[in-house]
Structures are given as C-alpha cells and as structure tokens.
Amino acid sequence: MSSKFSPVLIIGGSGVVGSQAAKAIRRLHPDLPLAIGGRDLSRAQAVASEVGGATGVRVDLDRADLGLDDKDAFSAVVIFVKDERLTSMRYAQGRGIPYISLSSGTFEIGPEVAQYIHAPDKAPILLASHWLAGAAIFPVLEALSSYETVDAIRIGVLLDEEDMGGPAALADYNRITGNAPASLTVKDGKLHWASGQEASARYKSVDGVELDAAAYSPFDVMALATRTGAREIRLDLAYSVSASRRRGEPFSTEITLEIEGQSKDGEWVSRRHEIVHPQGQAPLTALGVALAVERMLGLSGGEAPKAGLYLPEVLIEPAYYVSRMKEFGTSFADR
C-alpha cells in the first residue's frame, strides 16, 4: 500500500465504534494508512490486521508523547474516548496535524476551546461531538435547503437499550447524563437550559409507538442555533426499544426530524422526516468520523483546512453527507 499520507492515529480504534470507523475509512479510502491506538496492544493489532493497511499501537493518555516513539509520524489524530488531560489534543497541536474530538458534552466544551485559544495557529481542530458524529445535523441542514426561513427544529433520537456500544460510549453517556446540570435548548429564540420536568418529553417512534424521552444536548443544538436562528430547537433522546426490535428483529437506531417554517414558495409547512439505520448507531458514528477524516486531510470537499477551530457542518456539504449515509445503508422517509 502506498500513500502520500502518514497513518491516521485512531485512539480508541480497537473499540466497538472505533473499529467500525477504521473500516469505514478503509472503505472510502483504500490506500490511506491507519494506526489503531488502544491501551491493549494485542487487541489494537488484531483490529489493525482485520482492517488491513493498518498497524496497532499502544497509547497512554497519561503521557505527553502518548507513549509513542518520537519517530512515529501521523497525518491526523482521532479520539473516541474522553481525554481528561487533553494530552492527545496537545500532541496533535505540537505536530501541526488535524485533531478530531468526539466525546465532549456541550457543557464541557470549555477546556478544548481554551486549549485551542492558547495555540490557535498550531493545527486544525474539529469538535465533532454531535449526535452520532453528525447523523442528525446534516439531514436537518439538507432538509432546510427547501425552506426560506425556519421557526422550529425538533430532533428525536432513539438509542436502543442493546445498542450502547462499548465501555467508552457507556462512560460518555453516563458522564454527560449524570454531570450535565441541564440540557441546552432554544426556547422563544433564546438559549435555554432545560432541567427537571421541563426536560421530560415523549418520543414518537417510526412505528407510531410513543416512548419516554428527555432533552439531551450534543453539539447539534448550539450549532443549529448559530446556523439557523430558529426560535425553537430541541433534541430529545429516548433510550428504549427500537421499532425493529419490537418486530422481533435486531436493534436499529432512529432519528426523527420535525421542521416548521416557510418554504421557498412562501407556504408555511411542517414536515416530519424519519431516518433509520438497521444496524444501530455504530455504523452512522463510524461514517461521520470517516467523512471528518477525509475532509480534514483534503481527500474530499476541497483543500485541507488550515489551523483553526471547526465544527463538521462548517466544512462538509450536507447533500454529500446525506448521500453517504444512504450509501452506507441508511433509510430516509418523509411523513
């Protein structure tokens, strides 16, 4: 395998979602070398062998050099676990290579932003802690291309109880739901933190069954507030049984979008869009990471971005993202 790029270092690449991300990158870019990083070297090497064109490396987030050889060169760093020390971000900045972060809640974005502000010219930093790394926000933005103005965006997501993923994903879920003082929403045009009873909601599944849900605030809400100016924005998460499992099939993952606004022809419209991946959340998260990697390296969508602080929707075209979602097995239906 030959490539002008050094390997992309995927920290947490031997985990459930990280390994799928490596495979998604391999599918999109067969010649791009990868380094599967993890605490367990033998496990990382096993995943690397399965992916092909990859090596396994042991990563230690407690060390400034990540426990890697000084001679090791990488083209980008992707991290699937919460790095409380931001060691991996400083490592990328020190080498001037892109950094992609996936595990922060909206309420804990400050340390990463501060780290960027203190070294703004070092490397491109992509904060991609959106729902499933972009699987909700990009379909929203694609749908909004038919609107003149938007008033309300309501996103419902269902994570099946059997589809949490690995220990890192569970740790993120427990940390964010347990530590967040409230969930960010937009209410009456103002940023609003919902808590207690106000955070409770009902989610209507794609088969019509209603389930308990609660407000949740990945980066989608703050990004859409900035991008659209809608008066109401909210994302509610149902952690329950997916419609496919109620039918006796394996679990799936669901995203529903309810958008109200004025269409291009001046008509007031309210539309519901339903998005399902039959294999659950991991393939969509993996795809989002793969698309982020290719964009940060300039493999699609234009030249590689210069040093700066980015969100995925600033760099990737919604129509392209949605087309890739469909290519990777996602179904879309309008109601």
Buried (B, 14 or more C-beta within 10 A) or exposed (E): EEEEBBBBBBBBBBBBBBBBBBBBBBEBBEEBBBBBBBBEBEBBBBBBEBBEBBBBBBBEBEEEEBBBEEEBBBBBBBBBBBBEEBBBBBBBBEBEBBBBBBBBBBBBBEBBEEBBEEBEEBBBBBBBBBBBBBBBBBBBBBBBEEBEEBBBBBBBBBBBEEBBBBEBBEEBBEBBBEEBEBBBBBBEEEEBBBEEEBBEBEBBBBEEEEBEBBBBBBBBBBBBBEBBEBBBBBBBBBBBBBBBBEEEEBBBBBBBBBBBBBEEEEEEEEBBBBBBBBBBBBBBBBBBBBBBBBBBBEBBBEEBBEBBBBBBBEBBBBEBBBEBBEEBEBEBEEE
